[in-house]
Amino acid sequence: MTVQAVIEEKLRAGLSPVFLQVDNESHMHSVPANSETHFKVVVVADAFEGLRAVQCHQRVYGLLSEELQSGVHALAIHAYTPQDWANRTEAPVSPECIGGQ
Amino acid sequence: MDVLDTIRDQIETNPVIVYMKGSPNQPQCGFSARTVQALMACGERFAYVDILTNPEIRSKLPEYANWPTFPQLWVGGELVGGCDIITEMHEKGELQSLVKEAALPADES
């Protein structure tokens, strides 16, 4: 199973999201082709209701702690409640890589 | 000093501090660059720690913060978030008010 698929499965199981999109953005960074190091997650779930942004992200990080310790280097998280999500059309674009480790 | 004491000391004595890759003038990662750009736009002084030259902090802070990646912005001793949160707060105008409020006591002393 790809890392991307594992991330999707764990987030579905842990948050029952009403919307989930996981993009592998590794190609935007200085890593070999077909790497699974940089991901972007857009997740919309009732579970985020009442939480501050930092707490929403900590929920996501918590579910993916194994992946973050074993090769996933960057995780862009855009976590919304269904109500927040209704007020926007899309998640922000991730920054371009500028080198470095 | 133990590295955790160093971290505690840094976040307690600096009302606004960012842990990043590289320096504000020469960030070494797109996420750090975007975060520090938003922070600089707020017009207040802030402290920074380059985690690339501080490997002990780099290895210990994620566990302390319950936050696995960098950059990390701390304001008033609390973790505010990483690049995504900071960017969105900046776009909504929330970052500037948070940072200005945190910087106030230092200006008065």
N, CA and C atoms of all chains as a GROMACS GRO file, in nm:
protein
  630
    1MET      N    1   0.084  -0.119   0.000
    1MET     CA    2   0.000   0.000   0.000
    1MET      C    3   0.088   0.125   0.000
    2THR      N    4   0.052   0.223  -0.079
    2THR     CA    5   0.133   0.346  -0.081
    2THR      C    6   0.111   0.425   0.047
    3VAL      N    7   0.209   0.511   0.076
    3VAL     CA    8   0.196   0.597   0.195
    3VAL      C    9   0.071   0.684   0.181
    4GLN      N   10   0.049   0.729   0.060
    4GLN     CA   11  -0.068   0.813   0.035
    4GLN      C   12  -0.198   0.741   0.073
    5ALA      N   13  -0.206   0.613   0.035
    5ALA     CA   14  -0.326   0.535   0.068
    5ALA      C   15  -0.340   0.513   0.218
    6VAL      N   16  -0.226   0.492   0.285
    6VAL     CA   17  -0.229   0.472   0.431
    6VAL      C   18  -0.278   0.600   0.500
    7ILE      N   19  -0.228   0.713   0.452
    7ILE     CA   20  -0.271   0.841   0.511
    7ILE      C   21  -0.422   0.857   0.495
    8GLU      N   22  -0.470   0.828   0.376
    8GLU     CA   23  -0.614   0.842   0.351
    8GLU      C   24  -0.695   0.751   0.443
    9GLU      N   25  -0.648   0.627   0.454
    9GLU     CA   26  -0.721   0.530   0.535
    9GLU      C   27  -0.725   0.572   0.682
   10LYS      N   28  -0.610   0.616   0.733
   10LYS     CA   29  -0.604   0.653   0.875
   10LYS      C   30  -0.690   0.776   0.905
   11LEU      N   31  -0.690   0.870   0.812
   11LEU     CA   32  -0.770   0.990   0.836
   11LEU      C   33  -0.919   0.959   0.826
   12ARG      N   34  -0.955   0.870   0.733
   12ARG     CA   35  -1.096   0.831   0.722
   12ARG      C   36  -1.142   0.761   0.850
   13ALA      N   37  -1.057   0.672   0.899
   13ALA     CA   38  -1.092   0.595   1.018
   13ALA      C   39  -1.098   0.686   1.142
   14GLY      N   40  -1.004   0.782   1.149
   14GLY     CA   41  -0.993   0.861   1.271
   14GLY      C   42  -1.085   0.981   1.279
   15LEU      N   43  -1.128   1.031   1.164
   15LEU     CA   44  -1.202   1.158   1.165
   15LEU      C   45  -1.339   1.151   1.096
   16SER      N   46  -1.367   1.040   1.028
   16SER     CA   47  -1.490   1.030   0.948
   16SER      C   48  -1.518   1.160   0.872
   17PRO      N   49  -1.424   1.200   0.788
   17PRO     CA   50  -1.438   1.330   0.721
   17PRO      C   51  -1.553   1.330   0.620
   18VAL      N   52  -1.614   1.447   0.603
   18VAL     CA   53  -1.715   1.461   0.498
   18VAL      C   54  -1.647   1.492   0.364
   19PHE      N   55  -1.522   1.541   0.372
   19PHE     CA   56  -1.442   1.561   0.251
   19PHE      C   57  -1.297   1.534   0.286
   20LEU      N   58  -1.228   1.461   0.199
   20LEU     CA   59  -1.086   1.434   0.224
   20LEU      C   60  -1.012   1.431   0.092
   21GLN      N   61  -0.903   1.505   0.085
   21GLN     CA   62  -0.820   1.501  -0.036
   21GLN      C   63  -0.674   1.497   0.008
   22VAL      N   64  -0.603   1.394  -0.035
   22VAL     CA   65  -0.461   1.383  -0.002
   22VAL      C   66  -0.382   1.389  -0.132
   23ASP      N   67  -0.296   1.489  -0.145
   23ASP     CA   68  -0.213   1.503  -0.266
   23ASP      C   69  -0.068   1.477  -0.231
   24ASN      N   70  -0.003   1.400  -0.315
   24ASN     CA   71   0.141   1.381  -0.302
   24ASN      C   72   0.209   1.497  -0.375
   25GLU      N   73   0.272   1.583  -0.299
   25GLU     CA   74   0.337   1.700  -0.358
   25GLU      C   75   0.489   1.686  -0.361
   26SER      N   76   0.536   1.563  -0.348
   26SER     CA   77   0.681   1.540  -0.341
   26SER      C   78   0.753   1.590  -0.466
   27HIS      N   79   0.684   1.582  -0.579
   27HIS     CA   80   0.746   1.624  -0.705
   27HIS      C   81   0.782   1.772  -0.704
   28MET      N   82   0.724   1.850  -0.610
   28MET     CA   83   0.755   1.993  -0.602
   28MET      C   84   0.883   2.018  -0.523
   29HIS      N   85   0.946   1.912  -0.473
   29HIS     CA   86   1.060   1.929  -0.382
   29HIS      C   87   1.182   1.852  -0.431
   30SER      N   88   1.296   1.881  -0.365
   30SER     CA   89   1.422   1.824  -0.413
   30SER      C   90   1.442   1.681  -0.361
   31VAL      N   91   1.355   1.591  -0.405
   31VAL     CA   92   1.365   1.449  -0.369
   31VAL      C   93   1.355   1.367  -0.497
   32PRO      N   94   1.398   1.240  -0.493
   32PRO     CA   95   1.392   1.158  -0.615
   32PRO      C   96   1.249   1.143  -0.669
   33ALA      N   97   1.238   1.110  -0.798
   33ALA     CA   98   1.107   1.090  -0.859
   33ALA      C   99   1.031   0.981  -0.784
   34ASN      N  100   0.900   0.991  -0.783
   34ASN     CA  101   0.811   0.893  -0.718
   34ASN      C  102   0.829   0.883  -0.567
   35SER      N  103   0.888   0.985  -0.505
   35SER     CA  104   0.901   0.984  -0.360
   35SER      C  105   0.765   1.008  -0.295
   36GLU      N  106   0.756   0.967  -0.169
   36GLU     CA  107   0.636   0.996  -0.091
   36GLU      C  108   0.678   1.067   0.038
   37THR      N  109   0.721   1.190   0.020
   37THR     CA  110   0.778   1.265   0.134
   37THR      C  111   0.697   1.389   0.170
   38HIS      N  112   0.634   1.451   0.072
   38HIS     CA  113   0.562   1.576   0.095
   38HIS      C  114   0.415   1.555   0.055
   39PHE      N  115   0.327   1.579   0.150
   39PHE     CA  116   0.184   1.561   0.122
   39PHE      C  117   0.105   1.684   0.160
   40LYS      N  118  -0.006   1.698   0.093
   40LYS     CA  119  -0.101   1.802   0.129
   40LYS      C  120  -0.234   1.735   0.160
   41VAL      N  121  -0.289   1.769   0.273
   41VAL     CA  122  -0.415   1.709   0.317
   41VAL      C  123  -0.520   1.819   0.330
   42VAL      N  124  -0.631   1.799   0.265
   42VAL     CA  125  -0.746   1.886   0.287
   42VAL      C  126  -0.852   1.798   0.351
   43VAL      N  127  -0.892   1.832   0.471
   43VAL     CA  128  -0.985   1.745   0.544
   43VAL      C  129  -1.094   1.829   0.609
   44VAL      N  130  -1.216   1.786   0.588
   44VAL     CA  131  -1.332   1.856   0.642
   44VAL      C  132  -1.407   1.758   0.730
   45ALA      N  133  -1.420   1.792   0.858
   45ALA     CA  134  -1.482   1.696   0.950
   45ALA      C  135  -1.552   1.767   1.065
   46ASP      N  136  -1.659   1.705   1.113
   46ASP     CA  137  -1.730   1.758   1.230
   46ASP      C  138  -1.641   1.756   1.353
   47ALA      N  139  -1.543   1.665   1.352
   47ALA     CA  140  -1.455   1.650   1.468
   47ALA      C  141  -1.378   1.777   1.501
   48PHE      N  142  -1.369   1.870   1.404
   48PHE     CA  143  -1.292   1.993   1.427
   48PHE      C  144  -1.376   2.103   1.491
   49GLU      N  145  -1.504   2.077   1.504
   49GLU     CA  146  -1.595   2.178   1.560
   49GLU      C  147  -1.546   2.222   1.699
   50GLY      N  148  -1.531   2.350   1.720
   50GLY     CA  149  -1.496   2.401   1.852
   50GLY      C  150  -1.348   2.397   1.886
   51LEU      N  151  -1.267   2.340   1.798
   51LEU     CA  152  -1.122   2.334   1.824
   51LEU      C  153  -1.053   2.455   1.760
   52ARG      N  154  -0.943   2.499   1.823
   52ARG     CA  155  -0.861   2.600   1.760
   52ARG      C  156  -0.782   2.535   1.647
   53ALA      N  157  -0.733   2.616   1.553
   53ALA     CA  158  -0.663   2.561   1.436
   53ALA      C  159  -0.549   2.470   1.479
   54VAL      N  160  -0.472   2.514   1.579
   54VAL     CA  161  -0.357   2.436   1.621
   54VAL      C  162  -0.401   2.298   1.672
   55GLN      N  163  -0.518   2.294   1.737
   55GLN     CA  164  -0.567   2.165   1.788
   55GLN      C  165  -0.617   2.073   1.675
   56CYS      N  166  -0.678   2.133   1.573
   56CYS     CA  167  -0.721   2.053   1.456
   56CYS      C  168  -0.600   1.985   1.392
   57HIS      N  169  -0.494   2.062   1.375
   57HIS     CA  170  -0.374   2.007   1.312
   57HIS      C  171  -0.310   1.900   1.399
   58GLN      N  172  -0.316   1.922   1.531
   58GLN     CA  173  -0.258   1.823   1.621
   58GLN      C  174  -0.335   1.690   1.613
   59ARG      N  175  -0.466   1.699   1.591
   59ARG     CA  176  -0.544   1.576   1.571
   59ARG      C  177  -0.491   1.499   1.450
   60VAL      N  178  -0.470   1.573   1.341
   60VAL     CA  179  -0.423   1.509   1.217
   60VAL      C  180  -0.281   1.453   1.236
   61TYR      N  181  -0.195   1.533   1.295
   61TYR     CA  182  -0.058   1.487   1.319
   61TYR      C  183  -0.058   1.361   1.406
   62GLY      N  184  -0.146   1.362   1.507
   62GLY     CA  185  -0.153   1.248   1.598
   62GLY      C  186  -0.188   1.120   1.525
   63LEU      N  187  -0.282   1.128   1.432
   63LEU     CA  188  -0.324   1.009   1.357
   63LEU      C  189  -0.214   0.959   1.264
   64LEU      N  190  -0.126   1.051   1.223
   64LEU     CA  191  -0.024   1.015   1.124
   64LEU      C  192   0.117   1.014   1.184
   65SER      N  193   0.126   0.996   1.315
   65SER     CA  194   0.258   1.007   1.379
   65SER      C  195   0.356   0.903   1.326
   66GLU      N  196   0.308   0.782   1.297
   66GLU     CA  197   0.400   0.679   1.244
   66GLU      C  198   0.458   0.722   1.109
   67GLU      N  199   0.372   0.772   1.023
   67GLU     CA  200   0.417   0.812   0.889
   67GLU      C  201   0.517   0.928   0.899
   68LEU      N  202   0.490   1.020   0.993
   68LEU     CA  203   0.578   1.136   1.006
   68LEU      C  204   0.714   1.096   1.062
   69GLN      N  205   0.718   0.984   1.132
   69GLN     CA  206   0.846   0.938   1.186
   69GLN      C  207   0.920   0.851   1.085
   70SER      N  208   0.851   0.809   0.980
   70SER     CA  209   0.914   0.714   0.889
   70SER      C  210   0.909   0.761   0.745
   71GLY      N  211   0.958   0.879   0.720
   71GLY     CA  212   0.977   0.918   0.580
   71GLY      C  213   0.896   1.035   0.532
   72VAL      N  214   0.778   1.058   0.592
   72VAL     CA  215   0.702   1.176   0.549
   72VAL      C  216   0.764   1.299   0.613
   73HIS      N  217   0.805   1.390   0.529
   73HIS     CA  218   0.888   1.502   0.572
   73HIS      C  219   0.805   1.628   0.592
   74ALA      N  220   0.703   1.644   0.511
   74ALA     CA  221   0.620   1.763   0.522
   74ALA      C  222   0.474   1.726   0.499
   75LEU      N  223   0.390   1.785   0.580
   75LEU     CA  224   0.248   1.760   0.569
   75LEU      C  225   0.178   1.895   0.576
   76ALA      N  226   0.128   1.939   0.463
   76ALA     CA  227   0.049   2.063   0.463
   76ALA      C  228  -0.092   2.024   0.500
   77ILE      N  229  -0.145   2.086   0.605
   77ILE     CA  230  -0.278   2.048   0.652
   77ILE      C  231  -0.374   2.165   0.636
   78HIS      N  232  -0.487   2.138   0.575
   78HIS     CA  233  -0.594   2.236   0.568
   78HIS      C  234  -0.716   2.169   0.627
   79ALA      N  235  -0.742   2.198   0.753
   79ALA     CA  236  -0.849   2.131   0.826
   79ALA      C  237  -0.964   2.228   0.849
   80TYR      N  238  -1.083   2.185   0.813
   80TYR     CA  239  -1.198   2.274   0.825
   80TYR      C  240  -1.316   2.200   0.886
   81THR      N  241  -1.402   2.276   0.950
   81THR     CA  242  -1.532   2.221   0.986
   81THR      C  243  -1.620   2.231   0.861
   82PRO      N  244  -1.725   2.152   0.854
   82PRO     CA  245  -1.813   2.161   0.736
   82PRO      C  246  -1.862   2.304   0.711
   83GLN      N  247  -1.884   2.378   0.820
   83GLN     CA  248  -1.931   2.516   0.805
   83GLN      C  249  -1.823   2.606   0.744
   84ASP      N  250  -1.697   2.594   0.794
   84ASP     CA  251  -1.586   2.671   0.735
   84ASP      C  252  -1.572   2.639   0.587
   85TRP      N  253  -1.582   2.510   0.558
   85TRP     CA  254  -1.558   2.462   0.422
   85TRP      C  255  -1.661   2.519   0.325
   86ALA      N  256  -1.785   2.534   0.375
   86ALA     CA  257  -1.893   2.587   0.290
   86ALA      C  258  -1.862   2.730   0.248
   87ASN      N  259  -1.779   2.799   0.329
   87ASN     CA  260  -1.750   2.940   0.300
   87ASN      C  261  -1.631   2.959   0.208
   88ARG      N  262  -1.567   2.850   0.166
   88ARG     CA  263  -1.453   2.868   0.076
   88ARG      C  264  -1.464   2.774  -0.042
   89THR      N  265  -1.388   2.803  -0.146
   89THR     CA  266  -1.402   2.722  -0.265
   89THR      C  267  -1.291   2.618  -0.276
   90GLU      N  268  -1.171   2.651  -0.227
   90GLU     CA  269  -1.062   2.555  -0.237
   90GLU      C  270  -0.957   2.586  -0.130
   91ALA      N  271  -0.871   2.487  -0.105
   91ALA     CA  272  -0.765   2.507  -0.007
   91ALA      C  273  -0.651   2.583  -0.072
   92PRO      N  274  -0.567   2.651   0.009
   92PRO     CA  275  -0.455   2.726  -0.048
   92PRO      C  276  -0.352   2.636  -0.117
   93VAL      N  277  -0.275   2.696  -0.204
   93VAL     CA  278  -0.170   2.625  -0.277
   93VAL      C  279  -0.044   2.620  -0.188
   94SER      N  280   0.026   2.506  -0.189
   94SER     CA  281   0.147   2.492  -0.109
   94SER      C  282   0.261   2.571  -0.171
   95PRO      N  283   0.358   2.614  -0.088
   95PRO     CA  284   0.470   2.691  -0.141
   95PRO      C  285   0.564   2.605  -0.225
   96GLU      N  286   0.633   2.670  -0.317
   96GLU     CA  287   0.735   2.602  -0.395
   96GLU      C  288   0.856   2.573  -0.307
   97CYS      N  289   0.927   2.467  -0.339
   97CYS     CA  290   1.049   2.435  -0.265
   97CYS      C  291   1.157   2.537  -0.300
   98ILE      N  292   1.241   2.570  -0.199
   98ILE     CA  293   1.356   2.655  -0.231
   98ILE      C  294   1.485   2.588  -0.186
   99GLY      N  295   1.487   2.456  -0.190
   99GLY     CA  296   1.607   2.382  -0.151
   99GLY      C  297   1.610   2.359  -0.002
  100GLY      N  298   1.726   2.327   0.051
  100GLY     CA  299   1.740   2.301   0.194
  100GLY      C  300   1.691   2.163   0.230
  101GLN      N  301   1.708   2.127   0.358
  101GLN     CA  302   1.674   1.992   0.404
  101GLN      C  303   1.554   1.996   0.494
  102MET      N  304   2.265   2.398   3.019
  102MET     CA  305   2.120   2.388   3.036
  102MET      C  306   2.066   2.275   2.949
  103ASP      N  307   1.975   2.199   3.005
  103ASP     CA  308   1.907   2.094   2.932
  103ASP      C  309   1.833   2.156   2.812
  104VAL      N  310   1.825   2.082   2.703
  104VAL     CA  311   1.767   2.140   2.582
  104VAL      C  312   1.620   2.177   2.602
  105LEU      N  313   1.548   2.099   2.684
  105LEU     CA  314   1.408   2.133   2.708
  105LEU      C  315   1.396   2.262   2.789
  106ASP      N  316   1.491   2.283   2.882
  106ASP     CA  317   1.493   2.410   2.957
  106ASP      C  318   1.523   2.526   2.864
  107THR      N  319   1.612   2.502   2.771
  107THR     CA  320   1.644   2.606   2.672
  107THR      C  321   1.519   2.645   2.594
  108ILE      N  322   1.445   2.543   2.549
  108ILE     CA  323   1.324   2.569   2.470
  108ILE      C  324   1.222   2.646   2.555
  109ARG      N  325   1.200   2.599   2.677
  109ARG     CA  326   1.105   2.667   2.767
  109ARG      C  327   1.145   2.813   2.787
  110ASP      N  328   1.275   2.833   2.810
  110ASP     CA  329   1.326   2.967   2.832
  110ASP      C  330   1.301   3.054   2.708
  111GLN      N  331   1.325   2.998   2.591
  111GLN     CA  332   1.308   3.075   2.468
  111GLN      C  333   1.163   3.118   2.447
  112ILE      N  334   1.070   3.022   2.468
  112ILE     CA  335   0.930   3.058   2.439
  112ILE      C  336   0.868   3.143   2.549
  113GLU      N  337   0.929   3.139   2.669
  113GLU     CA  338   0.874   3.223   2.776
  113GLU      C  339   0.930   3.366   2.771
  114THR      N  340   1.053   3.380   2.728
  114THR     CA  341   1.112   3.514   2.731
  114THR      C  342   1.092   3.592   2.602
  115ASN      N  343   1.052   3.523   2.496
  115ASN     CA  344   1.026   3.592   2.369
  115ASN      C  345   0.877   3.588   2.338
  116PRO      N  346   0.810   3.703   2.341
  116PRO     CA  347   0.666   3.702   2.316
  116PRO      C  348   0.631   3.645   2.178
  117VAL      N  349   0.718   3.666   2.082
  117VAL     CA  350   0.694   3.611   1.947
  117VAL      C  351   0.822   3.544   1.901
  118ILE      N  352   0.817   3.413   1.882
  118ILE     CA  353   0.938   3.342   1.839
  118ILE      C  354   0.900   3.236   1.736
  119VAL      N  355   0.981   3.228   1.631
  119VAL     CA  356   0.956   3.129   1.527
  119VAL      C  357   1.075   3.035   1.517
  120TYR      N  358   1.046   2.906   1.516
  120TYR     CA  359   1.147   2.802   1.492
  120TYR      C  360   1.137   2.768   1.344
  121MET      N  361   1.247   2.788   1.274
  121MET     CA  362   1.240   2.777   1.128
  121MET      C  363   1.367   2.716   1.071
  122LYS      N  364   1.361   2.688   0.941
  122LYS     CA  365   1.480   2.641   0.870
  122LYS      C  366   1.544   2.761   0.802
  123GLY      N  367   1.666   2.794   0.844
  123GLY     CA  368   1.735   2.911   0.792
  123GLY      C  369   1.702   3.033   0.876
  124SER      N  370   1.725   3.151   0.821
  124SER     CA  371   1.700   3.276   0.892
  124SER      C  372   1.591   3.353   0.817
  125PRO      N  373   1.531   3.453   0.882
  125PRO     CA  374   1.427   3.531   0.813
  125PRO      C  375   1.475   3.588   0.679
  126ASN      N  376   1.601   3.629   0.674
  126ASN     CA  377   1.652   3.683   0.548
  126ASN      C  378   1.693   3.575   0.448
  127GLN      N  379   1.728   3.458   0.500
  127GLN     CA  380   1.766   3.348   0.412
  127GLN      C  381   1.700   3.218   0.454
  128PRO      N  382   1.569   3.210   0.440
  128PRO     CA  383   1.500   3.085   0.477
  128PRO      C  384   1.543   2.971   0.386
  129GLN      N  385   1.546   2.850   0.442
  129GLN     CA  386   1.596   2.734   0.367
  129GLN      C  387   1.484   2.637   0.331
  130CYS      N  388   1.362   2.682   0.335
  130CYS     CA  389   1.249   2.594   0.307
  130CYS      C  390   1.131   2.682   0.271
  131GLY      N  391   1.051   2.641   0.176
  131GLY     CA  392   0.939   2.722   0.129
  131GLY      C  393   0.837   2.750   0.238
  132PHE      N  394   0.818   2.652   0.327
  132PHE     CA  395   0.719   2.669   0.433
  132PHE      C  396   0.769   2.772   0.535
  133SER      N  397   0.899   2.766   0.568
  133SER     CA  398   0.957   2.865   0.659
  133SER      C  399   0.954   3.003   0.595
  134ALA      N  400   0.983   3.009   0.466
  134ALA     CA  401   0.985   3.137   0.395
  134ALA      C  402   0.848   3.203   0.400
  135ARG      N  403   0.745   3.124   0.374
  135ARG     CA  404   0.610   3.181   0.370
  135ARG      C  405   0.567   3.229   0.509
  136THR      N  406   0.602   3.151   0.610
  136THR     CA  407   0.565   3.186   0.747
  136THR      C  408   0.631   3.316   0.790
  137VAL      N  409   0.760   3.327   0.764
  137VAL     CA  410   0.835   3.442   0.810
  137VAL      C  411   0.796   3.568   0.731
  138GLN      N  412   0.754   3.547   0.609
  138GLN     CA  413   0.706   3.659   0.527
  138GLN      C  414   0.579   3.719   0.590
  139ALA      N  415   0.489   3.631   0.631
  139ALA     CA  416   0.366   3.677   0.696
  139ALA      C  417   0.398   3.748   0.827
  140LEU      N  418   0.494   3.691   0.899
  140LEU     CA  419   0.533   3.747   1.028
  140LEU      C  420   0.596   3.885   1.011
  141MET      N  421   0.682   3.900   0.912
  141MET     CA  422   0.749   4.027   0.890
  141MET      C  423   0.648   4.133   0.847
  142ALA      N  424   0.544   4.090   0.778
  142ALA     CA  425   0.441   4.185   0.733
  142ALA      C  426   0.365   4.245   0.851
  143CYS      N  427   0.373   4.181   0.968
  143CYS     CA  428   0.305   4.233   1.086
  143CYS      C  429   0.376   4.353   1.146
  144GLY      N  430   0.503   4.371   1.111
  144GLY     CA  431   0.574   4.490   1.153
  144GLY      C  432   0.621   4.492   1.297
  145GLU      N  433   0.620   4.378   1.365
  145GLU     CA  434   0.669   4.374   1.503
  145GLU      C  435   0.799   4.296   1.508
  146ARG      N  436   0.876   4.322   1.616
  146ARG     CA  437   0.998   4.244   1.634
  146ARG      C  438   0.963   4.102   1.672
  147PHE      N  439   1.043   4.009   1.625
  147PHE     CA  440   1.023   3.870   1.667
  147PHE      C  441   1.158   3.800   1.674
  148ALA      N  442   1.162   3.696   1.757
  148ALA     CA  443   1.284   3.618   1.768
  148ALA      C  444   1.276   3.498   1.674
  149TYR      N  445   1.390   3.443   1.636
  149TYR     CA  446   1.386   3.320   1.557
  149TYR      C  447   1.498   3.227   1.601
  150VAL      N  448   1.476   3.099   1.580
  150VAL     CA  449   1.579   2.998   1.601
  150VAL      C  450   1.591   2.919   1.472
  151ASP      N  451   1.712   2.912   1.420
  151ASP     CA  452   1.737   2.830   1.299
  151ASP      C  453   1.761   2.687   1.346
  152ILE      N  454   1.664   2.599   1.318
  152ILE     CA  455   1.676   2.462   1.367
  152ILE      C  456   1.780   2.381   1.288
  153LEU      N  457   1.819   2.431   1.171
  153LEU     CA  458   1.923   2.359   1.095
  153LEU      C  459   2.058   2.369   1.165
  154THR      N  460   2.078   2.480   1.240
  154THR     CA  461   2.205   2.494   1.312
  154THR      C  462   2.189   2.460   1.460
  155ASN      N  463   2.068   2.416   1.499
  155ASN     CA  464   2.043   2.374   1.637
  155ASN      C  465   1.978   2.235   1.638
  156PRO      N  466   2.057   2.133   1.603
  156PRO     CA  467   2.000   1.999   1.586
  156PRO      C  468   1.932   1.943   1.712
  157GLU      N  469   1.979   1.984   1.830
  157GLU     CA  470   1.917   1.933   1.953
  157GLU      C  471   1.775   1.985   1.967
  158ILE      N  472   1.758   2.113   1.939
  158ILE     CA  473   1.624   2.171   1.944
  158ILE      C  474   1.536   2.108   1.836
  159ARG      N  475   1.595   2.088   1.720
  159ARG     CA  476   1.520   2.026   1.611
  159ARG      C  477   1.467   1.889   1.651
  160SER      N  478   1.546   1.814   1.727
  160SER     CA  479   1.502   1.679   1.761
  160SER      C  480   1.407   1.677   1.882
  161LYS      N  481   1.417   1.774   1.971
  161LYS     CA  482   1.336   1.770   2.093
  161LYS      C  483   1.207   1.851   2.087
  162LEU      N  484   1.208   1.959   2.013
  162LEU     CA  485   1.091   2.048   2.014
  162LEU      C  486   0.962   1.979   1.964
  163PRO      N  487   0.968   1.898   1.858
  163PRO     CA  488   0.843   1.838   1.810
  163PRO      C  489   0.766   1.763   1.919
  164GLU      N  490   0.838   1.689   2.002
  164GLU     CA  491   0.770   1.614   2.107
  164GLU      C  492   0.714   1.709   2.213
  165TYR      N  493   0.794   1.807   2.251
  165TYR     CA  494   0.751   1.904   2.350
  165TYR      C  495   0.626   1.978   2.303
  166ALA      N  496   0.625   2.011   2.175
  166ALA     CA  497   0.517   2.092   2.119
  166ALA      C  498   0.397   2.009   2.076
  167ASN      N  499   0.415   1.877   2.069
  167ASN     CA  500   0.314   1.791   2.007
  167ASN      C  501   0.287   1.840   1.864
  168TRP      N  502   0.396   1.869   1.797
  168TRP     CA  503   0.388   1.926   1.661
  168TRP      C  504   0.512   1.878   1.586
  169PRO      N  505   0.497   1.794   1.486
  169PRO     CA  506   0.613   1.722   1.431
  169PRO      C  507   0.698   1.796   1.330
  170THR      N  508   0.650   1.910   1.281
  170THR     CA  509   0.723   1.972   1.169
  170THR      C  510   0.762   2.117   1.201
  171PHE      N  511   0.842   2.172   1.111
  171PHE     CA  512   0.883   2.313   1.119
  171PHE      C  513   0.839   2.383   0.991
  172PRO      N  514   0.812   2.512   0.997
  172PRO     CA  515   0.829   2.605   1.110
  172PRO      C  516   0.721   2.589   1.218
  173GLN      N  517   0.750   2.648   1.333
  173GLN     CA  518   0.654   2.658   1.443
  173GLN      C  519   0.657   2.801   1.494
  174LEU      N  520   0.539   2.862   1.503
  174LEU     CA  521   0.532   2.996   1.561
  174LEU      C  522   0.473   2.988   1.701
  175TRP      N  523   0.544   3.047   1.796
  175TRP     CA  524   0.498   3.054   1.935
  175TRP      C  525   0.474   3.198   1.971
  176VAL      N  526   0.358   3.226   2.026
  176VAL     CA  527   0.325   3.362   2.069
  176VAL      C  528   0.274   3.355   2.213
  177GLY      N  529   0.334   3.437   2.298
  177GLY     CA  530   0.293   3.440   2.438
  177GLY      C  531   0.306   3.305   2.506
  178GLY      N  532   0.408   3.230   2.468
  178GLY     CA  533   0.433   3.100   2.531
  178GLY      C  534   0.345   2.987   2.479
  179GLU      N  535   0.261   3.015   2.376
  179GLU     CA  536   0.174   2.910   2.323
  179GLU      C  537   0.202   2.887   2.175
  180LEU      N  538   0.192   2.760   2.137
  180LEU     CA  539   0.208   2.727   1.995
  180LEU      C  540   0.087   2.777   1.917
  181VAL      N  541   0.114   2.856   1.815
  181VAL     CA  542   0.005   2.904   1.729
  181VAL      C  543  -0.013   2.811   1.610
  182GLY      N  544   0.098   2.762   1.555
  182GLY     CA  545   0.087   2.667   1.445
  182GLY      C  546   0.204   2.675   1.350
  183GLY      N  547   0.187   2.608   1.237
  183GLY     CA  548   0.290   2.607   1.133
  183GLY      C  549   0.247   2.693   1.015
  184CYS      N  550   0.307   2.667   0.903
  184CYS     CA  551   0.289   2.752   0.784
  184CYS      C  552   0.142   2.769   0.744
  185ASP      N  553   0.067   2.659   0.742
  185ASP     CA  554  -0.071   2.667   0.691
  185ASP      C  555  -0.157   2.756   0.779
  186ILE      N  556  -0.144   2.737   0.912
  186ILE     CA  557  -0.225   2.816   1.005
  186ILE      C  558  -0.184   2.963   0.999
  187ILE      N  559  -0.054   2.986   0.997
  187ILE     CA  560  -0.004   3.125   0.997
  187ILE      C  561  -0.049   3.198   0.870
  188THR      N  562  -0.040   3.128   0.757
  188THR     CA  563  -0.080   3.190   0.630
  188THR      C  564  -0.228   3.226   0.632
  189GLU      N  565  -0.309   3.134   0.681
  189GLU     CA  566  -0.453   3.162   0.683
  189GLU      C  567  -0.487   3.274   0.781
  190MET      N  568  -0.418   3.276   0.896
  190MET     CA  569  -0.442   3.384   0.993
  190MET      C  570  -0.400   3.518   0.936
  191HIS      N  571  -0.290   3.515   0.861
  191HIS     CA  572  -0.240   3.638   0.800
  191HIS      C  573  -0.342   3.691   0.698
  192GLU      N  574  -0.397   3.600   0.618
  192GLU     CA  575  -0.494   3.641   0.516
  192GLU      C  576  -0.621   3.699   0.579
  193LYS      N  577  -0.656   3.646   0.696
  193LYS     CA  578  -0.777   3.696   0.763
  193LYS      C  579  -0.749   3.818   0.850
  194GLY      N  580  -0.620   3.859   0.860
  194GLY     CA  581  -0.586   3.974   0.943
  194GLY      C  582  -0.571   3.939   1.090
  195GLU      N  583  -0.581   3.810   1.124
  195GLU     CA  584  -0.576   3.771   1.265
  195GLU      C  585  -0.433   3.767   1.319
  196LEU      N  586  -0.339   3.741   1.230
  196LEU     CA  587  -0.200   3.726   1.275
  196LEU      C  588  -0.146   3.859   1.329
  197GLN      N  589  -0.175   3.964   1.257
  197GLN     CA  590  -0.123   4.094   1.297
  197GLN      C  591  -0.175   4.136   1.435
  198SER      N  592  -0.304   4.116   1.460
  198SER     CA  593  -0.358   4.157   1.590
  198SER      C  594  -0.300   4.070   1.701
  199LEU      N  595  -0.283   3.941   1.674
  199LEU     CA  596  -0.224   3.851   1.775
  199LEU      C  597  -0.082   3.894   1.809
  200VAL      N  598  -0.003   3.920   1.707
  200VAL     CA  599   0.138   3.954   1.726
  200VAL      C  600   0.152   4.091   1.791
  201LYS      N  601   0.068   4.185   1.749
  201LYS     CA  602   0.075   4.320   1.807
  201LYS      C  603   0.040   4.317   1.955
  202GLU      N  604  -0.060   4.240   1.989
  202GLU     CA  605  -0.102   4.230   2.128
  202GLU      C  606   0.009   4.166   2.213
  203ALA      N  607   0.072   4.064   2.159
  203ALA     CA  608   0.178   3.994   2.232
  203ALA      C  609   0.300   4.083   2.252
  204ALA      N  610   0.324   4.169   2.156
  204ALA     CA  611   0.444   4.253   2.160
  204ALA      C  612   0.426   4.373   2.253
  205LEU      N  613   0.302   4.404   2.292
  205LEU     CA  614   0.272   4.523   2.372
  205LEU      C  615   0.351   4.536   2.502
  206PRO      N  616   0.347   4.435   2.592
  206PRO     CA  617   0.415   4.453   2.720
  206PRO      C  618   0.562   4.488   2.704
  207ALA      N  619   0.625   4.430   2.605
  207ALA     CA  620   0.768   4.456   2.583
  207ALA      C  621   0.790   4.602   2.545
  208ASP      N  622   0.697   4.659   2.470
  208ASP     CA  623   0.711   4.798   2.429
  208ASP      C  624   0.695   4.894   2.547
  209GLU      N  625   0.612   4.854   2.643
  209GLU     CA  626   0.582   4.944   2.754
  209GLU      C  627   0.694   4.947   2.858
  210SER      N  628   0.769   4.837   2.865
  210SER     CA  629   0.869   4.829   2.971
  210SER      C  630   0.989   4.917   2.941
   0.00000   0.00000   0.00000
